[in-house]
Amino acid sequence: MTADLSTALGGYIARQRWFAGKDDTAHVRDISRLPWLDAGGAEPHVRVELVTVSSGGRALVYSVPLSYYSARRSQLEHAYVGEVEDASRGWLHAYDALHDRTAIGRLVRGFGAGAPDGGLVHHTVGPLDLAADVSSLMLTGEQSNSSIVLGDDLLLKVFRKVEAGRNPDIEVHVALASTGSREVAPLRGWIESDPSAASGGHDLAMLQDFLRTGTDGWQYARASVRDLLVEGDLHADEVGGDFAGEAERLGATVAQLHIDLAAAMPTAQWGPAELAELAVRLRHRLDEAASQVPELAEHADALQRGYDDLASLDTVPVQRVHGDLHLGQSLRAVDGWRIIDFEGEPAKPLAERRRLDSPVRDVAGMLRSFDYAAHSVALPEAQDHQQAHRASEWAQRNREAFCTGYTSRGAAPIVATLLRAYEIDKAVYEVGYEKGNRPSWLPIPLAAIRRLAREAAA
């Protein structure tokens, strides 16, 4: 029996994939309990808990909707948080409400009324017909958030790590709706905690069309690589699963997305001062990573030359960008590609994720993703010489195809100096990530580091 909700939630949060402090214990510092959604009605009793957690020297706020029952529910045991004592309702068993269909119905029913409900405000974009008893299915594989399919054609994305203020994913989708953009799944609404509360409003979830026929871009690309490696004597352009056509179409989609973002949201220019600041930020990240990974440190001087080259640029147009673009943030629907997840890197502060940047950062992220797709099917240390050559051939073919598609739409040009700097920065991040999380994948970004160091030194 756990009488303290803080203790129960700390243990539960520490086990979840969306918890940022994987190597740390979740120390719950504070719980802000929003009002009950059921107002004293039948079980489950449901409310959203905003939980401030200390981990790894940081204090982050997580949104944890909970459903409470007086008796254990065997069908919800996988989402069990603990038994806690509530001052007004006595001993209750707490569950993660996102695994509880009845609780989800109460969470989304405010979309019908659009009025505050249990400390929540529901916003809609256009007409929305959503029944309180809508069927729900949680998707697997989410990292920083939780996604739930509602009915046949809606997706509820619940943000787990939250901050006061507008979430970039909602902000970007609202802006793109004004342009009629076809490069994203349409936004239908969002949920925030009451903005008049002392702590300010927190965006808790967003509702958009569910692309049921969509194929994950990462898995789609890797299937093409597998097709290539199975054919022992064919080149990438000779295999039936050649991906270059799709890569070119994806490049055109990303370009149009950048055009739409520039039309709907603020833009600016970076001059020498801003470019010098960028170079300093990139060098700092390189120095930090090199101090942790000796294999990176030996290339640090050559890589820094790639950053030094930024001084040769006069001005660079900047705007809102995706900020964390890779193949896993794309879906191939029957009528074309869609881009998803505009939160940026969730570990970064909100202000940093909303910062204007060059669209070339997104291009660099996608080019790195093609390299990853090529070499993740058969990891470098397991490849023979022929497989390594063919994987590299696939990556280069699709990188070029993506850039061809991107430049075909008339977006801002891909400046080679800026692209190299952003590619280096992305590969440096990858080295640090793989070193700490997937050491067997470390050879993938290290191979890119060696290539980029040679290019920067040339």
N, C-alpha and C positions, 0 to 999 in steps of 0.2 A: 504494500500500500504506500502511495506517495501523496502525502498531504499537501505538499507545496507545488503549485503549478510551475514555478520557476525551475525547480529540479526536474520535473517531468519533461518540460519543453526543452531544457538544455540537453538532456539525454537524447530526445527524439531528433532535434535539429542536427546534432553532431553526426547522426547516421545518414543524413539525407544527401543526395547527389548535388542538390542546389546550395548546400552550405559551403561557403567560400573557404573556411578554415579547416581543410581536410586533415591536417596533422595536429590540430589543436582541440582541446576540450572547449565546448561552447559554454561560456560563463554568462548566464543571463543576468544583465544588470537592471533591466526594467521591463515591465509589461504594461502597455497601454491597451486597456480593454475597451473596445467599442461597444455600444449598446447591443442588447440581445436582439436578434432578428425575429425571434418568434413571439416576443412580448408576452411571455407566460403561457404560450399555447402548448400544443402537444409536442412530445419528443420527436426528433432531437431538438435540444436547445442549441442554438447556433449563434456564434458571434465571431468577429475577426479580432485576433490578438496581434498587436504590433509589438514585436519582441526585440529589444535592444540587446545584442550579444557582443561580448568582448572576446576577441580571438586574434592571436598573432599581433597584439599591440594595437588593434583597431576596434572601434565600436561601430557595428553595422545594425541596421534595423531590418528585420524580416517580417513579412506578412504571413501569418499562420491562421487561416480560418479553421475553427474547431467546432465539432459537433459533440454534444454531451448527452449521455444516456445514463439512466439509473441502473441498468443491468448491462453486462457485457454483450457485445454483438459479434458472434463468431465470424460472420461474413466480412467484418471490418478489422479483424485481428492484425492484418498486415499494416494497418494505419493506426495502431493503438499508441497513444501518447502516455496515458497513465490514469490512475485513480486520484482524483483531487477533491478537496472539500470547498464548496462554494458557500459563501456566507448566507445567501438567501435560499439556495436550492439543495443544500446538503451535499452528501457524497455522490459524485458523478464520475463516470468513465469517459475520458476525453479521447476523441479520434480526430485525425486530419480530415477536415470536412470535404476536401477535394476528392476523396475516395468514396464519398457518401452521396448517393444520388438525391436523396431527399434534401440534404443540406445544400447541395448545389442549386436545387430549385429555389430555395429561399434566398440564396445569394444573388440570383439573377432576376428574381421576380420584379425588382424595382425598375427594370427596363420598360415594363408596361406602364408604370405610373410616372416615372421620371422624377419622383420626389425622394427626399432623404428617407432612408429606411435602415434602422439599426446603425445609425451613424454613417451611412453610405449615401452617396449621390450618384445616380445613374444618368449618364448622358447618352443620347441616341443621335445618329447621323442618318436622317431620313426615316421613313416608316420602318417599323420592326414588329413582327408578330412572333412573340416568344412565349410559349406556354410555361407556367410554373412547374408542370410535371414533365418537362421535356426530358427525353432520354439523354444520358451522358456517358462518355467513355474517355477515361484518361489515357493520353498517349504516352508511350514509353520512350526513353532515350533523351528526355529533356535534361539539360545541364543546369542552367541558372534559373529556370522558371518551370511552371507546370502548365501543360496545355490539355484542354478538355474539349472533345467534340460534342456539340449540343445538337440533337436531332440529326438531320442529314446534311446540313449545309452551313453550320456555323461553328466557329472555333473560339473558345474562351481561353485567352492566354493570361494566366495569373502570375503577376510579378512577385517573386519571393523576396529579393533584396530591394527595398524601397527607400526613397528619399522624398522629403517635402518638395513639392514643385512638379511641373509637368514632365512625365516620362518621355524621353526622346522618341520612343516607338509610336506613342500616341501623337505627339507633336508633328512628326514627319507625315504620318498617315492623314492627319487633318489637313495639312498643307497640300499634300498631293491630291487629296479629294477635290480641292479647288481647281486643279488643272485638268481633272478628268484622266489622270494617269492610269495607264493599263499595265504598268510594270509592277504593281503590287496588288494583293488581294484587298478588295474594298473594306474600309472600316465601317462597322455598324454601330459602335458605341464603346463606352468605357465606364469604369467604376472608380470613384475616388472616395476617400474618407472625407468627412465634412470639412470643407475648406475654412469654415468659421471657427474650428476648434483651435485651442491655444497652440498646438503644435503645427498648425497649418494642414492643408490637404495633402494626402499621399495617394498617388495613382496606384490602384491595386490590381486592375485587370483591364484588358481590352477585348472587344468582340469584333470579329471580322469574318468574311466569307471563308469557308473551309474548302480548299482545293482538293476534293476527294480523289481526282484523277492525277494529282501532281506527283511527280517522281523526284525524290531527293537528288539534287545535282551531284553530290559527292558520291553516292552509290551508283548513279548513272555513269559517271566518268570512270569509276573503278571497274565497272563491268566491261567497259571498252578496253581497259588495260588488260584485264584477264583474257579477253578474246585475242588480243595481240600476242600475249605470252604463250598461249596455247598453240598458236600457229608458228611453228619453229622456223619457217623460212620466208615469212612474209613481212613487208614493211607496214608501218602504221596506216599508210594511205591505201593499202591493198586488202585490209581486213574488213569483213562485213560490219563489224562494230565500230568502224572509224568514227571518232567523236568530233572531228574538226568542223564539220558543218554546224553541229550544235554549239561548239565553242564560239564560232563566228556569230551565230544568232544571239548567244548569251552576251557577247561583247557589245552588240548593237543595243540590246536591252539595257545594259548598264549605262551606256552612253545616253540613251533617252531618259533614263532615270536621273542622271546628273543634269540634263537639260531641264527637266521638270522641276527638280529641286532648286536650280538657280532661278527659275521663273517664279517660284512660290515662296522662297525664303531668302534671307539676307545674303548678300555677296560682298566681297571686298577685294583688296589687292594687298599682297605682301611685297614690301620693298626690301632693301638691303638690311634694315634693322630687324625686321621680322624673320628674314631668312637666317640671319646670324643667330637669333634666338632659337630657331629650329635646329640649327647645327649644334648648338650647345646642349639642347635637350637630347638629341640623338647620341652625342658623344657620352653624355652622362649615363644613358642606358647601356651603351656599349661597355663603358668602364665597369659598371656594376656587374654585368653579365660575365665579362672577362675575368673578374676577380673570383668568380665561382666556377668557371669552366676553363681549365688550362688549355684544352684543345682550341678554344676560341681566342684566348689571349695571344697565341702566336701569330694570329692574323690581324690583331687589333690595329697596328700601325697602317697597314694597307687599307683596311676598311675605313679608317678615319679620313683617308684621302678622298674617299667618296663623299664624305660629309663636307670636306674642305671645298669641293667643287661647287657647292651651293653658292659660294661667294661670287661665282661667275654669272649668276642670274641677276637680271635687273628687277623684274617684277613677276609675280606669280598670282593668277586669279585664284581666290579661295571662296568657299561656299559651304553649306551643309552637305555632308557626305554620309555614306553608310557608317564608316568608321571601323567595321570589323568584317569586311566582305571576304567571303571564301565560298567554295562550291557548296558547302553545307548550308549556306544562307540563300540558296536558290532552289526553285522548284520548276520542273518542266511540266507544264500543263498541256492539254491537248491543243491549245491555241497559242502556245508560246511560253517563254520563260517568265517567271515572277521572282521578285526579290523579297526576302522576309527579314524580320528581326533587326529593327533599326535602333536598338538600344545602345549600340557601340559596345565597347568592352565593359561588361557589367562591374568589373572590379574597380574601374576608375570612377572618380567623383563625378556627380551630375554635370557640373560646370565644364569639366574637361570633355565629357562626351558630347556636349552641345557646341563645342568650339568649332569655328570655321576652319576648314582645311582644304588642301588641294584634292581634287578628284583623283589625281594620280595615286594617292594613298590607297584608294579602293582598287585601282588597276593593279598595283603592286601586290595587294592581298590576294587577288584572284590568280595572278601569275604564280605566286608561291603555292597556291592551292593545287594548281595543275601539276606542279613538281611533286607535291605530297601524294596526290592521287597516283601518279606514275610509279612511285617508289614504295608505296605502302602495301601494294598487292604482294610483292615479294621484296622483303626488306633488303637493303644493300648488302649486308653480310651474308645473306642467303642466295644472292644472285650470282650466276656465272657471268662470264664476260659478255656473252651474247644477250642475256636477259638485261643486264645493266645498260648495254648499248640501246636495245630496243625500247626500254623504259624511258631513257633520256630522249630518244627520238620522238616518242609519243608526247612527252612533256613539251619539247620545243615546238613540235607541229601545232599543238593546241594553244600554246602561248601566242604563237604568231597569228593563228586564226582568230583568237579572242581580240588581239590588238587590231586586226583588219576590220572585224566587226565594229569595234569601238570607234575607230576613226571614220567609219562610213556614215555616221549620223551627224557629223558636224559639231561634236562636243569639243571642249577645249583640248588642244593638242597634248599628246603625251611627250613631255619634255624628258629626254633621255637622262640628263643629269639628276633630275628630281626623282625619276623612276628608280634609278640605281640606289639613291639614298634611302628611299622608302623600302626598297627590296632588302637592302642591308639591314635596316631597322627591324623589319618583319622577321628575317632569318635569325637575327640576334635574339629576338623574343622567343622564337621557336626553340633555339638552343637551350635557353634557360628553362623553358617549359618542359622539354623532353628530358633534360637532365634530372629534374625533380619529379617527373610523373611517369615517363615512359622511356627509360634509358635505352631500350632496344630500338627505339625510333630515332635516337640521337644522330646516327649517321646520315639521315635524310637532310636535316638543316645544315649539318657540318659540310656536306658535299656542296651545298649552295654557298656556304660561307667561303669555301676555297675558290669557287668560280667567281664570286663577286669580288673577292680580294684581288684575284688576277686582273679582272676588268678595271677595278679602281686604280691599280698600280700601273696599268698600261699607258 
